[in-house]
Amino acid sequence: MAKPWLSTAALVGALYLATGVASAALAGAAGSGRMVLFWRWSAFVISAVLFAAHIAHEHVRLASPVGRTAWHAAVAAALGGFGLAVAANIHDLASASGYRPRMLVALAAWPLLTGVPAFLVALGAAAGLGARRPRA
């Protein structure tokens, strides 16, 4: 039986992926530099809201300890990063210049580059939430 937290992490990771792919498509279709910037920033804002909501869900609603909250948020971020790396590899395959094998590095690098900082930020955020939690 799958662990419930893993389903939540997979869902949040899929939302990160959908946000990244959609905002990239919208930025690519934008008619001005201002709109490109708007769509790129919107991806950051939406991802930050998803990240905060995931931390709040884990730590406040499920009462997960700080470390577990950080780990679950980091797994979701890493899954989103991996999904974006897969999408980037697929995009590169379809490009006119042909596939660059060095893109395979993204499959390992992007989950690490998203998961490790996400763990550290979630650890700090959950610890801050824990300091505010009323004692029983």
N, C-alpha and C positions, 0 to 999 in steps of 0.2 A: 504494500500500500504506500502510495506517495505521501510525503510529508506535506501538510497543508501550507507551510511557509514557502515551500519550493514552488507550489502552484501560484502563490501570490508573487513571488520573485519572477517567475516566468511571465506572468501577466504584465507586471510593471516593465520588465525588459522588453516585451513586445510593444508596449506603449511608447517606450523610448525609441525603439526602432521605427515605429509608425510616425512618430513626431519628426524624427530625423529625415526619413525618406520623403514625407509630405512637404516639410519645409524646404528641402532641397529642390523638389520639383517646382514648388511655388516660386522659389527664388530664381530658378532657371527660366521660368516663364515670365518673370517680372519685366516690366517695361522701362524701369528706371533703376539707377543705382540706389536710390532711396528705398525703393520697394524690396530690392535684394537684401539690403541691410535690415529692413523690417522683418522679413521672413527668417533671416538667420537669427536675429535676436529673439524672435518669437519661439524658436526651437529651444533656446537656452532658458527662457522664462517658463515655458511649459514643462521642460525637463526638471527645472528647479522645483516647481510646484509638485510634480509627481514624486520627486525625491523626498520633499518635506512631508507629503502625505503618507508615503511609505514608512518613513521613520515614525511619524505620529501613530500610524496604525499599529506598527510593531510594538512600540514602547508604551504608548498610552493605552490603546484599546486592548492589546493582547498582554500587556504588562511583561513584555520580554525584558530580560536584563540588558544592560548597555552593550556588552560584547555581542550578544546574539542579535540585537537590533542592528548593530553596525555590520555584522557579517551578512545578514539577510539583505540589507540595502546594497551592500557591495556586490553580492551575487547578482542582484537585479541589474545593477549598473554594468557589470561585466557581461551579462547576457545581452544587454542592449548594445554594448560595444562590439561584441562578437557578431550580432546580427547586422550591425552597420558595416563591419568588415566584410561579411559575406556579400552584402549588397554592393559594396565598393568593388569587390572582385568580379561580381556578375556584370556590373557597369563597365568595368575595364575590359572584360571579355567582348563586350559589344562595341567597344570604341573603334574608331577608324584606324588608330595607330596600332591596334592589336594588344593582346594581353601581355602584361609585364610580370614575369614570374616573381619579382620582388614584392608584388602585392600580397603574396602568401604570408609575408611577415606580419601584415596587418591582422591576420587571424589570431595571432598570439599577442601582438603588441597592443591592439585596441582594447581587448578585455582587461589587460594589466593597467593600461593608461587610464581606464575609467574606473576599474574596480578598486585599485589601491587608494587613490585619492578619495573615492566615495566612502571607503571603510574609515579613513581617518576623519573625514568631515562628519559622517554619521556617528562615529564614536564620540566626538566632541558635542554634537547636537544632542544625542541621547543622554550623555552625562549631564549636560545642562538641563535637560528635561527632568532627569532624575533628581537634581538638586532642588527643583521646584515641586517635586511630587510630595504631597502631604504624608507624613509618617503616621502609620496606624497605631 
